[in-house]
Amino acid sequence: MLATVATVLTGLSAAAPEGPAMISVVKARSRLPAGAVVSTSDLVLDRVAASDIPEGVLTDPLALVGKTLAGPVAENQMMTP
């Protein structure tokens, strides 16, 4: 009986369509002004469909920590170097 249930559940999960590929990207937690020095508290990782990610978007928040922003950044904006 248990083997039958496991087989049915395996078949159901195999038949379920897969969602889009997701990638964690760095986003601004809130609006940041030009000239701000970025800290870890300014950033958040968010999972986004890979097809929605522009080229050059960062996946490691430490790449921005301590950097000075050249321009303003909107809340939830994906971050680039």
C-alpha positions in Angstrom: 0.0 0.0 0.0 2.7 2.5 1.0 4.6 1.7 -2.2 1.5 2.4 -4.2 1.0 5.8 -2.6 4.7 6.7 -3.1 4.4 5.7 -6.8 1.2 7.8 -7.2 2.8 10.8 -5.5 6.0 10.5 -7.6 3.9 10.4 -10.7 2.0 13.5 -9.7 5.1 15.5 -9.0 6.7 14.4 -12.3 3.5 15.5 -14.1 3.4 18.9 -12.5 4.7 21.6 -14.8 8.0 23.3 -13.7 7.9 27.0 -13.1 10.4 29.4 -14.6 14.0 29.3 -13.6 14.5 31.6 -10.6 17.7 33.5 -9.6 18.3 35.5 -6.4 19.3 39.1 -7.3 20.3 42.1 -5.2 17.6 44.8 -4.9 17.5 48.1 -3.0 15.4 47.7 0.2 14.2 51.3 -0.1 14.9 54.5 -2.1 18.6 55.5 -2.0 19.9 58.9 -2.9 22.8 59.6 -5.2 26.0 59.8 -3.2 24.8 57.3 -0.5 27.4 54.8 0.7 25.7 51.3 0.4 25.5 49.1 3.5 24.1 45.6 3.9 20.9 47.1 5.5 20.2 48.9 2.2 20.1 45.7 0.2 17.9 42.6 0.0 18.0 39.4 -2.0 14.9 38.6 -4.0 14.1 35.6 -6.2 13.2 36.7 -9.7 12.4 34.7 -12.9 15.7 34.5 -14.9 13.9 35.8 -18.0 13.1 39.0 -16.2 16.7 39.8 -15.2 18.6 42.4 -17.2 22.2 41.7 -18.0 24.7 42.8 -15.4 22.3 42.6 -12.3 24.3 41.5 -9.2 23.6 38.4 -7.3 26.1 39.1 -4.4 25.2 42.0 -2.1 28.8 42.2 -0.8 29.8 43.4 -4.3 28.0 46.8 -3.5 28.7 47.2 0.3 30.9 50.3 0.8 30.3 51.6 -2.7 29.1 55.1 -3.4 26.0 55.4 -5.6 26.5 57.5 -8.7 22.7 58.2 -9.0 19.5 57.7 -7.1 18.1 54.2 -6.8 14.4 53.3 -6.6 12.9 51.0 -4.0 13.1 47.3 -5.2 15.4 48.3 -8.1 17.7 45.5 -9.2 21.2 46.6 -8.6 24.1 46.7 -11.1 27.7 47.6 -10.5 
